[in-house]
Every structure is written in structure tokens, then in C-alpha cells.
Amino acid sequence: MKKLNKKRIAFLTACIVSAVANMGFAAEAEEMDAYEGADYVVTATKTALEKKEVPQSVEVITREEIQNMGAITMQDALRTATNFEISDAGMVGNSFSMRGGSTTDVLILLNGRRIPGEGSGGMVNTNTYVLSRLNVANVERIEILRGPVGAIYGSEAKDGVINIITKKSTKASTVIGVATGTKTMSNYYHFDSGKQGKVSAALDANFTKDRYFRYKDASMSRYFGPRQNYSFNMDYDMTDDDKLNLYMDYENTDQQAQYFQGAMGSTGLVNYTSPYRVDRRSMALTYDGKRDKHNFTLVTNYGILKKNSGSAASTKVNHSEYESWQFEVRDTVKLDANNKLTFGAEYKKEGRTDSSVDRKAGQYSYFVHDELRVGDKLLVIPAIRLDKHDEFGGQTSPSLGATYAFTENSRFKANYGKGFRAPTVYELYGTMGGMINIGNADLKPEKSEGYELSYEQEFGKTNTKLTYFKNDKKDAITLKNMGGRFNYKYVNVDEASAEGIEFEIKQDLSDGFSLTGNYNWLDSIDKATGERNDYSAKNTFMLKLQWDDPANTGWSVEAWNKWYSNYMIHDENNKPKNYSINTFNFVVNKRWGEKYRAYFGLDNAFDKELTDMYYSGRVWRVGAEMTF
């Protein structure tokens, strides 16, 4: 196994020592709480940076936009995100990809921190479940970063990062909401204390029941039954410059799925029922401090997930536990008016215990990145990260991003980065359902390399962006059938490649109308076979029309159509199939001041069915919310 190179350690140490030595030149600290709305993001550099300056492709979905979508799940909230495809994943959770990559190539964060989960890969992994486990009613904004960001975030960030930022206490209030639809129904509550001396807190609760649902001819239903989610977010101002944040959440799911005799073309007779019970708890404590020389942050994050679930291959109920712990310390130093340096270290440890695995793996990480302004037009952000994994030694992930502003309304962006993902303990040693041997102790880490080039231009009320990107991944980890019905194993494949073009446009029209569109051309290839990867469309186009009544009556409407052409899927006989489909969707909202709102939404309004793409006809939802 590759060991951490002493020269690399020396290089990073020199960077950190240099930063410490230059603290005396630091200017006054920034007021991070001043950055609000969609114009600033914190995900790109872990510091507040204007969206126009971020070298990577970035998208912000605000609370108002989530509401205008009539979103009752995280899947609803992300449905129109650029070059991000999300659908159901069999009987539970979601399958998604960004720029044609796999589900494991996107890092999902909650308030900038990793979310404890199963940690396995292949067909079923942490990301399969994580979005369905989150309470969308508690989300303040979503920041989406497309492109390689391994130097900033490390593992799993090959194609990008989705940072889900929850509500914090702002003013004393109570919110009560109800929602129901084709697949789910819920009621939710938000209690905000407002500022009470030095303390402010917000408590959220969501009670959901997923309805029974089965795709046409599927051999199993989706999991159905109740689940509940609670979260507590408290801020304590020790002084004007020292703040503590405590975040805790708890999820309990008690569901089941029905398996049917036969497979495709099933008779519909129930063969047996499989349970799915999850108990998940996590807690994070964050300290933010400011001095006239620097801003620093210390974060500790712990989570444990216990799950009892059945298997498609057996009626046996399997018990598993997943535990994760993370600690991070970082400092941001404003060396002068044009130079802001961030450096720090992170340690994370993840473990899994079930009938086949009882192991833990740890990883130390050291990182440094600089925000360097050259003149008044160029921003350069170099970064490097060193990861020292218990099983796989040292890995280096450098990156370099730059934004050059030709004028106030036009700019060119470039970003390059490398990354890696170590196999999880489940991929190395696990079995599925206690009977299918899928672990492979000889796995190698995935390694990735990618870049993107973008041009942005604003013309009055028109905003446009054109991006070209290319990503390569070596030793990609995938689950492969080794011959026979129950003979699977995780293996490394030689190389996968994805390149494409993204075009985005937003036009403000008159009389309360605005138009948003994006077009994505994608070529995602398995270089070992020369074939296009599954679950990727050659062409995707989305057009959304929004209307807010200029008479301020509270009415608003969003309607969008999404087209796919040459969507690739291999069937059960491993024969490639290409599909094309378009769906029309809309949401109508009505607000009565700031206290009341109601909405009705309809997805796939023309009732199209395509099971291989998880389109099962028309899907409706309706909801109402009251604030007092």
C-alpha cells in the first residue's frame, strides 16, 4: 500500500507554518452572519464567497424556491437542478447522478458536515438513503457545487457537493404544515425561540407516512409505513466573537415492503413481507471564534445508525449498526486585503457491524487553500489535501481554480482537481443478507481527475452560463455479477470517463414572468467496454416558466417541462436500450401575507409511463402551512 510521502508532509507543514508566521499581517475578521440570500455561498471554500467569484459551477436553491416547487421531499426540491438527475431507487431511497457519475461520486453534507449512514457502495450506499431521510420542511437553502472538489472535502466529492443548510433561529414563531400526495403524507412543526439573551434555538418535528406503492410488474413494492424526524438547532453567543452551535437530530423509521411470487410479469401474490426499521441519531458541536487576526472553527460530529432489514434473497431479518465520528479544526487568515488563507486538519472514523463485518477505518486529512486576488479582475484559489487512510496509506488531492472578470457582467472561470475514494469496510469485507459474498479485500481506491471551463454573461435582465467539463475516474468500484444468481463481488473497473456541455439561462420577463432553462449534453463512457454508462441521457433539456402576480394577490405558478433523449439502460439480458421522454409539471401557490400558504402540484401531468426510468404516471401533491 502506498505510504504518505515525507516530501508531501514537509510541503504541507511548510504551508501551515507560513500561514501561522504571517498572522500578524491579518486584517479584521469577516462578519460571516452578514452573508445571506442566493448571492453568497459557503460550500465552495468553507468561507463566504460571492457566487460570481466561485470558480466551480454553483447553484443555490433558496427556501422560497423550495416552497414555490411545492416540495414535500428532498427529491422534489432537487428536481430541476442543472445536470443533476434523481429518481427512485428500487424499493427504497433514491438514485442520482451529477454530470453522469454514480451516486457515490457526490458528497451530501448537512450544514457542512458529513451525514452518518451505511457507508457501503455499489447498488446500495449511504447516498441511496440520505435524501429520503431528511426533513425538507427544515431546509433553509441548498448549495450545489458541480465539479471536482476533493482538495476541499476529500472522499466522495469527485463530481461535486450538495450542502443542505437547515433553518436557524431568527425570530420567535411557530410553523405548522401538512402535505399529502401520491406517494407520501406528512405533518410538520417548527418552533423558533428567537433571541433570548445569549441563546436562540429552533426545534423541528416531521411525521411522515409513505404510502404503499409498486412499480408495474416489479417483484417488490417500495417500503411503506411511518417515519419520524426531529432536529434541534441551538446557538449560544458566549461573546460577540465566540459562538457555540449545537445540532442534534433523530430519525425513526418502521416500514415494510412486500415481495411477490415470480419476478417481471408477477402474478401479484404476496410471497412474504420484509421489515425495514431504522434508528438514527447524530449530534454536532461547533465553535466559531473571531479575533482581529483570524477566524477559526472547531467541529465535532458523531452519529450512529441501527437498522433491521430483510433481504430479497431471504426472509431473514438482518441487524446492522453504522457509527461515524468526525473532528475538524480550521483557521481562515486574512493575510492582507487580497489574500485569505484557510488551513486545517480533519479526522474521521467510520465503522460497520453486522453478520459479516465488524470493522472500523480511520482517516487523517490535512488541507490548505488560498483565495488570492491578483489586481481587481483575477481571483485564484489553489488548494491541496493530504489524506492518510488506515488501510490505504497516503493520497494527495490538489486543485486549482480561477475566475477572471472581464467586466462587471462577464467572466471566465476554470477549475481543475484530483480526488480519491477509499473502499468502505463493507466493500472490502461485507456480505449481502448474510449469504451473498460481495466483499473484496483486494480493492484499490478510486482515483479521479477532472476540469471545467465556464463563461458567464449578464445582458440586462438575462443571465447566461456556458460550461465544458471532463472527468476521468480510474479503478472505479462497482458491484459485478461473477456468474450465477447470487454470486456478486465489488471489483475495480479500469476507467470511466464523462464529458459534457452545460448551458444555463434565466430571463426576467414583464408582468411577473421569468423564464429559466438549461441544456446538458453528456457523454459518459465505460472505457473498458467502450459503452455509455447506464442511467445517463445524451441530451437533457429543462424549461421552467415562473409567474408571481404583480398585483400582490399572493398567487404564483411554476410550470416546467423536462426532455430526455438517448437515455441509456441495459436490460436484464445486458442489452443496451435508449429511451426518450418528456414530462410536463406544474405547481400553483397561494399566500396570504406572511402567515399562510397553500399549494397544489402535479408531476408528469400527461400520465406517461416508463418503468425503466421510474416514471409511473401522474404524481400529485397538495399542502398548507401556517405561521404564527
C-alpha positions in Angstrom: 0.0 0.0 0.0 1.1 3.5 -0.8 2.6 5.3 2.2 2.4 9.1 2.9 5.3 10.7 1.1 7.6 12.6 3.5 8.1 15.4 1.0 4.4 15.9 0.8 4.2 16.1 4.6 7.0 18.6 4.6 5.3 20.7 1.9 2.0 20.9 3.8 3.8 21.6 7.0 5.6 24.5 5.3 2.3 25.9 4.1 0.8 25.8 7.6 3.9 27.3 9.3 4.0 30.0 6.7 0.3 30.8 7.4 0.9 31.0 11.1 4.0 33.1 10.7 2.0 35.6 8.6 -0.9 36.0 11.1 0.5 39.3 12.2 -0.5 40.8 8.8 -4.1 39.8 9.1 -6.8 42.4 8.7 -10.0 42.5 10.7 -12.2 39.3 10.7 -15.2 39.0 8.5 -18.7 39.0 9.8 -19.9 35.7 8.5 -23.6 36.2 9.6 -23.8 39.1 7.1 -23.9 36.8 4.1 -27.5 35.8 3.3 -29.6 35.0 0.2 -28.5 33.4 -3.0 -25.6 35.7 -4.0 -23.1 34.2 -1.5 -22.2 30.6 -0.8 -20.1 28.9 1.9 -19.7 25.5 0.4 -17.1 26.3 -2.3 -14.2 27.3 0.1 -15.8 26.9 3.6 -15.8 30.7 3.7 -18.4 33.1 2.4 -17.6 33.9 -1.2 -19.7 35.7 -3.8 -21.3 33.2 -6.2 -20.0 35.1 -9.2 -16.4 34.6 -8.0 -16.6 30.8 -7.3 -14.5 29.0 -10.0 -16.7 25.9 -9.9 -20.3 25.7 -11.2 -22.5 26.6 -8.3 -26.3 26.7 -7.8 -28.3 27.9 -4.9 -31.9 26.7 -4.2 -33.4 29.1 -1.6 -36.2 28.5 0.9 -38.6 30.5 -1.3 -37.7 28.4 -4.3 -38.3 25.2 -2.4 -41.7 26.4 -1.4 -42.6 27.5 -4.9 -41.7 24.0 -6.1 -44.3 22.7 -3.6 -41.6 20.3 -2.4 -42.6 17.8 0.3 -39.4 15.7 -0.2 -35.8 16.5 -0.9 -36.3 14.7 -4.3 -38.9 17.4 -5.1 -36.6 20.2 -4.1 -33.7 19.0 -6.4 -35.9 18.0 -9.4 -34.9 21.0 -11.6 -31.2 21.3 -10.6 -28.8 21.6 -13.5 -27.3 18.3 -14.7 -28.5 16.5 -11.6 -30.7 13.5 -12.2 -32.7 11.9 -9.4 -35.2 9.1 -9.3 -36.5 6.3 -7.1 -34.0 3.5 -6.4 -35.9 0.2 -6.4 -37.8 -0.3 -3.2 -36.2 2.4 -1.0 -34.4 5.7 -1.4 -33.1 7.5 -4.4 -30.7 7.0 -7.2 -29.0 10.1 -8.5 -26.1 11.3 -10.6 -24.3 14.6 -11.3 -22.7 15.0 -14.7 -23.1 11.3 -15.5 -21.3 9.9 -12.5 -22.5 7.4 -9.9 -24.4 8.0 -6.7 -21.2 7.6 -4.7 -19.5 10.4 -6.6 -21.5 13.2 -4.9 -20.8 14.2 -1.3 -24.0 15.0 0.6 -23.5 17.4 3.6 -25.8 18.7 6.3 -24.7 22.1 7.5 -21.3 21.4 6.0 -20.9 18.1 7.9 -20.9 14.5 6.7 -24.1 12.6 7.4 -23.8 9.2 9.2 -25.1 6.3 7.1 -24.4 2.8 5.8 -21.2 3.7 4.1 -21.4 0.9 1.5 -21.1 1.3 -2.2 -22.3 -0.2 -5.5 -26.1 -0.5 -5.8 -26.9 0.4 -2.2 -24.9 3.1 -0.3 -25.3 5.9 2.1 -26.4 8.3 -0.6 -29.2 6.0 -1.7 -31.0 6.7 1.6 -29.7 10.1 2.8 -32.1 12.4 0.9 -35.2 10.4 1.8 -34.2 10.7 5.5 -34.0 14.5 5.6 -36.8 16.8 6.5 -37.3 19.2 3.6 -39.5 21.4 5.8 -36.5 22.2 7.9 -34.3 23.3 5.0 -33.3 27.0 4.6 -31.2 26.6 1.4 -29.4 24.1 -0.7 -26.0 24.8 -2.2 -24.9 22.6 -5.1 -21.3 22.6 -6.2 -20.6 20.8 -9.5 -17.1 19.8 -10.4 -14.1 18.2 -8.6 -13.7 19.5 -5.0 -11.7 16.7 -3.5 -9.0 19.1 -2.3 -11.5 20.8 -0.1 -13.8 17.9 1.0 -11.8 14.7 0.3 -13.5 11.4 -0.4 -16.7 11.1 -2.4 -16.5 14.7 -3.9 -15.5 13.6 -7.4 -18.4 15.2 -9.2 -19.5 17.7 -6.6 -21.1 18.5 -3.3 -24.7 19.1 -2.1 -24.7 21.1 1.1 -28.2 21.1 2.8 -28.4 24.0 5.2 -31.1 23.9 7.8 -33.1 26.7 9.4 -31.6 28.6 12.3 -33.5 30.6 14.9 -34.4 34.1 13.6 -37.5 35.3 15.5 -40.0 33.8 17.8 -42.6 31.9 15.8 -44.3 28.6 15.2 -44.9 26.9 11.9 -47.4 24.1 11.3 -47.7 22.4 8.0 -49.5 19.4 6.4 -48.8 17.8 3.0 -50.1 14.7 1.2 -49.7 13.2 -2.3 -49.5 10.1 -4.4 -46.6 8.5 -2.5 -46.4 10.2 0.9 -48.3 12.2 3.5 -46.8 14.2 6.4 -47.3 16.9 9.0 -44.5 19.0 10.4 -43.8 21.6 13.0 -41.2 24.3 13.5 -40.7 26.1 16.8 -38.4 29.1 16.9 -37.5 30.7 20.2 -36.0 33.9 18.7 -33.1 35.6 20.5 -33.5 35.1 24.3 -30.5 36.8 25.8 -27.5 34.9 24.5 -29.4 31.8 23.4 -31.6 31.2 20.3 -33.0 27.8 19.3 -35.2 26.0 16.7 -36.9 22.7 17.1 -38.3 20.8 14.2 -40.5 17.7 14.0 -41.8 15.8 11.0 -44.2 12.8 10.9 -44.4 11.1 7.6 -46.2 8.0 6.3 -45.0 6.6 2.9 -48.0 5.1 1.0 -47.9 1.6 -0.5 -46.5 1.9 -4.0 -45.4 -0.7 -6.5 -44.0 -0.1 -10.0 -45.6 -2.0 -12.8 -44.5 -5.7 -12.9 -41.9 -5.1 -10.1 -41.1 -8.1 -7.9 -41.4 -5.9 -4.8 -43.1 -2.8 -3.5 -41.4 0.3 -2.2 -41.1 0.4 1.5 -44.2 1.9 3.1 -45.2 2.9 6.6 -44.4 5.6 9.1 -41.2 7.5 9.8 -40.5 10.5 12.0 -37.7 13.0 12.2 -36.7 15.5 14.9 -34.0 18.1 15.0 -32.8 20.7 17.5 -30.5 23.7 16.4 -29.3 26.0 19.2 -26.9 28.9 19.1 -25.2 30.3 22.2 -23.3 33.7 21.9 -20.5 33.3 24.5 -19.2 36.8 23.5 -19.6 38.9 20.4 -16.6 37.0 18.9 -17.2 33.5 20.3 -20.2 31.4 19.4 -21.3 27.8 20.0 -23.8 25.8 17.9 -25.4 22.5 19.0 -27.2 20.5 16.4 -29.0 17.2 17.2 -31.3 15.1 15.1 -33.1 11.8 15.5 -34.9 9.6 12.9 -37.1 6.6 13.4 -38.5 4.5 10.6 -40.7 1.5 10.9 -41.7 0.3 7.4 -42.1 -2.8 5.3 -42.0 -4.0 1.7 -43.9 -6.7 0.0 -42.2 -9.3 -2.2 -44.2 -11.1 -4.9 -44.1 -14.6 -6.4 -42.2 -14.5 -9.6 -40.4 -11.5 -11.0 -41.3 -9.5 -14.1 -44.8 -10.4 -15.1 -45.6 -11.5 -11.5 -48.9 -13.0 -10.6 -49.2 -10.4 -7.8 -49.4 -12.9 -5.0 -47.6 -11.8 -1.9 -44.8 -14.2 -1.1 -43.5 -12.5 2.1 -43.2 -9.1 3.8 -39.8 -7.6 4.6 -39.3 -5.2 7.5 -37.2 -2.0 7.3 -36.6 -0.3 10.7 -34.0 2.5 11.2 -33.0 4.3 14.3 -30.6 7.1 13.5 -29.1 9.7 15.9 -26.4 12.3 15.4 -25.0 15.3 17.2 -22.6 18.1 16.2 -21.0 20.8 18.3 -19.4 23.7 16.5 -17.3 26.5 18.0 -16.6 29.7 15.9 -14.2 32.3 17.1 -13.1 35.6 15.7 -10.1 37.7 16.6 -8.6 40.7 14.8 -6.2 38.3 13.1 -8.2 35.3 12.1 -11.5 33.3 12.1 -11.3 29.7 13.4 -13.7 26.8 13.7 -13.7 23.6 15.6 -16.3 20.9 14.8 -17.0 17.5 16.3 -19.7 15.4 14.8 -20.9 11.9 16.0 -23.6 9.7 14.5 -24.9 6.1 14.9 -27.4 4.3 12.8 -29.1 1.0 13.7 -31.0 -0.9 11.0 -33.1 -4.1 10.8 -34.0 -5.0 7.3 -35.0 -8.0 5.2 -33.4 -9.3 2.0 -34.7 -10.0 -1.5 -32.8 -13.4 -1.3 -34.1 -14.5 2.2 -36.8 -13.9 4.7 -34.1 -13.5 7.4 -34.0 -10.1 9.2 -30.5 -8.6 9.3 -29.3 -6.3 12.0 -26.6 -3.8 11.3 -25.0 -0.8 13.0 -23.0 2.1 11.5 -21.1 4.5 13.5 -19.2 7.6 12.4 -17.2 10.3 14.2 -15.6 13.4 12.7 -13.4 16.2 14.1 -12.2 19.2 12.2 -10.3 22.3 13.1 -9.5 25.1 10.6 -8.4 28.7 10.6 -9.0 31.4 8.0 -6.4 34.1 8.0 -6.8 37.4 6.0 -3.1 38.0 5.3 -3.8 41.2 3.5 -6.6 42.9 1.5 -6.1 40.5 -1.4 -5.1 37.2 0.3 -7.1 34.9 2.5 -5.7 31.6 3.6 -7.5 28.7 5.1 -5.8 25.7 6.6 -6.7 22.9 9.0 -6.9 19.2 9.7 -9.7 16.6 9.9 -10.1 13.2 11.4 -12.9 10.8 10.7 -13.6 7.3 11.7 -16.4 5.0 10.4 -17.4 1.5 11.5 -19.9 -1.1 10.5 -21.1 -4.1 12.4 -23.4 -6.8 11.0 -23.4 -10.5 10.4 -20.4 -10.3 8.1 -18.4 -7.2 9.2 -17.2 -5.8 12.5 -14.5 -3.3 11.5 -13.6 0.4 11.7 -11.5 2.5 9.5 -10.0 5.9 10.2 -8.6 8.7 8.1 -6.5 11.8 8.9 -6.6 14.7 6.5 -4.6 18.0 6.3 -5.7 20.8 3.9 -4.7 24.3 2.9 -6.3 26.6 0.3 -5.7 30.2 -0.6 -8.0 32.9 -2.0 -5.6 35.2 -3.8 -6.7 38.3 -5.7 -4.4 39.5 -8.4 -5.4 43.0 -9.2 -9.1 43.8 -9.3 -10.1 41.2 -12.0 -8.5 37.8 -11.2 -9.2 35.5 -8.2 -7.0 32.4 -7.9 -7.8 29.5 -5.5 -5.0 26.9 -5.2 -5.6 24.0 -2.8 -4.1 20.8 -1.6 -5.3 18.0 0.6 -3.3 15.1 2.1 -5.3 12.1 3.3 -3.8 9.3 5.4 -6.1 6.3 5.5 -5.7 3.4 7.9 -5.9 0.8 5.1 -4.5 2.6 2.0 -1.8 4.9 3.2 -1.4 8.5 1.8 -3.2 10.1 -1.0 -2.8 13.7 -2.4 -5.6 15.7 -3.9 -4.6 19.1 -5.4 -6.8 21.6 -7.2 -6.6 25.0 -8.9 -9.4 27.3 -9.7 -9.5 30.8 -11.1 -12.1 33.4 -12.0 -11.3 36.3 -14.3 -13.8 39.2 -14.6 -13.7 40.9 -18.0 -16.3 43.4 -16.8 -18.8 43.6 -14.0 -21.2 41.5 -16.1 -18.9 38.9 -17.8 -16.3 36.5 -16.5 -14.3 33.4 -17.4 -13.8 30.5 -14.9 -11.5 27.5 -14.9 -11.2 24.7 -12.3 -9.0 21.6 -12.1 -8.8 19.0 -9.4 -8.0 15.4 -8.4 -9.6 13.2 -5.8 -9.9 9.7 -4.4 -12.3 7.5 -2.5 -11.1 4.6 -0.3 -13.2 1.4 -0.3 -15.6 1.1 2.7 -15.3 -1.7 5.2 -18.5 -3.2 3.6 -17.0 -3.1 0.1 -13.9 -4.8 1.4 -15.4 -7.5 3.7 -19.2 -7.5 3.6 -21.9 -9.9 2.6 -25.4 -9.1 1.4 -28.2 -10.6 3.5 -25.6 -12.8 5.3 -25.4 -15.1 2.2 -24.1 -13.3 -0.9 -20.3 -12.8 -0.6 -19.6 -9.4 -2.2 -16.6 -8.1 -0.3 -13.2 -7.9 -1.9 -10.2 -7.3 0.3 -8.0 -6.6 -2.8 -9.9 -3.5 -3.8 -7.9 -0.4 -4.7 -9.1 3.2 -4.0 -10.9 5.1 -6.8 -8.9 8.0 -8.2 -10.4 10.8 -10.2 -9.2 13.8 -12.2 -11.4 16.5 -13.8 -11.6 20.0 -15.1 -14.2 22.5 -16.3 -14.2 25.8 -18.2 -17.0 28.3 -18.0 -18.1 31.6 -19.4 -20.8 33.7 -17.7 -22.5 36.8 -19.1 -25.4 39.0 -18.0 -27.3 41.1 -20.5 -29.6 43.4 -18.6 -32.3 41.0 -17.3 -30.7 37.9 -19.0 -28.2 35.7 -17.2 -26.3 33.0 -19.2 -23.6 30.5 -18.5 -21.8 28.0 -20.8 -19.6 25.2 -19.3 -17.5 22.5 -20.7 -16.3 19.7 -18.3 -14.4 16.5 -18.4 -14.0 13.9 -15.6 -12.0 10.7 -15.5 -12.1 8.0 -12.9 -9.7 5.1 -12.6 -10.2 1.9 -10.6 -13.9 2.7 -10.1 -15.6 0.4 -7.6 -18.7 -1.3 -8.8 -20.7 -4.4 -7.9 -20.3 -7.1 -10.6 -22.1 -10.4 -11.2 -19.4 -13.1 -11.2 -21.7 -15.8 -12.7 -24.8 -17.2 -11.1 -27.8 -15.7 -9.4 -26.2 -14.9 -6.1 -22.5 -14.5 -7.0 -21.6 -10.8 -6.7 -18.5 -9.1 -5.8 -17.1 -5.5 -5.6 -14.4 -5.0 -8.2 -12.3 -2.2 -9.7 -13.0 -1.3 -13.3 -10.3 0.1 -15.4 -11.5 3.6 -16.2 -14.7 5.6 -16.7 -14.9 9.0 -18.4 -17.6 11.7 -18.6 -17.5 14.9 -20.6 -20.2 17.3 -21.5 -21.6 20.8 -22.0 -24.0 22.7 -19.8 -25.9 25.8 -20.9 -27.9 27.8 -18.4 -30.1 30.8 -19.0 -32.5 32.9 -16.9 -34.6 35.7 -18.3 -36.8 38.1 -16.3 -39.9 38.9 -18.3 -42.6 41.6 -17.8 -45.8 41.3 -15.8 -44.3 39.0 -13.1 -43.0 36.3 -15.5 -39.5 34.8 -15.6 -38.0 32.0 -17.7 -35.3 29.5 -16.7 -33.7 26.9 -18.9 -30.8 24.6 -19.1 -29.5 22.2 -21.7 -27.0 19.4 -21.0 -25.0 17.3 -23.5 -23.3 14.3 -21.8 -21.1 11.5 -23.0 -20.5 9.1 -20.1 -18.3 6.2 -21.1 -17.1 2.9 -19.5 -13.6 2.9 -21.2 -13.2 -0.9 -20.5 -16.2 -1.7 -22.8 -16.5 1.5 -24.8 -20.2 1.7 -24.0 -22.1 4.5 -22.5 -22.9 4.2 -18.8 -26.3 3.4 -17.6 -28.7 6.0 -16.3 -27.3 8.8 -18.4 -29.0 10.8 -21.1 -27.1 12.1 -24.1 -29.3 15.2 -24.2 -31.3 16.8 -21.4 -33.3 20.0 -21.6 -35.4 21.7 -19.0 -37.5 24.9 -19.5 -39.3 26.5 -16.5 -41.8 29.4 -16.6 -42.5 31.2 -13.3 -45.2 33.8 -12.6 -45.7 35.9 -9.5 -48.8 38.0 -9.6 -47.6 41.6 -9.9 -50.8 42.8 -8.2 -49.5 41.1 -5.0 -52.6 38.9 -4.5 -50.3 36.1 -3.3 -50.8 33.8 -6.4 -47.8 32.2 -8.1 -47.3 29.4 -10.6 -44.3 27.4 -11.7 -44.5 25.1 -14.8 -41.7 23.2 -16.3 -41.0 20.6 -19.0 -38.1 18.2 -19.0 -36.9 16.4 -22.1 -34.5 13.4 -22.3 -33.1 11.8 -25.4 -30.9 8.7 -25.7 -31.3 7.8 -22.0 -29.1 4.6 -21.7 -30.2 1.5 -19.7 -29.0 -2.1 -20.0 -31.9 -4.6 -19.6 -31.9 -7.9 -17.7 -30.1 -9.6 -20.6 -27.4 -6.9 -20.6 -28.7 -5.4 -23.9 -28.5 -1.6 -24.2 -31.7 0.3 -24.5 -32.1 4.0 -25.3 -35.2 5.9 -24.2 -36.6 9.4 -24.9 -39.3 11.0 -22.9 -40.6 14.4 -21.8 -42.8 15.3 -18.9 -44.8 18.4 -18.0 -45.1 19.5 -14.4 -46.6 22.5 -12.5 -47.2 23.9 -9.0 -49.8 26.6 -8.0 -49.1 28.5 -4.8 -51.3 30.9 -2.8 -50.0 33.1 0.0 -52.0 35.2 2.4 -49.4 37.6 3.7 -46.5 36.0 5.6 -48.7 33.8 7.8 -50.5 31.4 5.5 -49.8 29.5 2.3 -51.2 26.6 0.3 -50.1 24.8 -2.8 -51.0 22.1 -5.3 -48.6 20.3 -7.6 -48.8 17.8 -10.4 -45.8 16.0 -11.8 -45.9 14.1 -15.2 -49.3 15.8 -15.8 -49.9 13.8 -19.1 -49.6 10.5 -17.3 -46.6 9.0 -19.1 -45.2 5.6 -18.0 -41.6 4.3 -18.4 -40.7 1.9 -15.6 -37.0 1.7 -16.5 -36.8 5.4 -15.8 -39.1 5.2 -12.8 -41.9 7.1 -14.5 -45.1 5.5 -13.2 -47.7 8.0 -14.4 -49.2 11.1 -12.8 -48.0 12.2 -9.3 -49.9 14.8 -7.3 -49.3 16.6 -4.0 -51.1 19.3 -2.0 -50.2 21.1 1.2 -50.8 24.0 3.5 -48.7 25.9 6.1 -49.5 28.4 8.9 -47.1 30.6 10.7 -48.0 32.4 13.9 
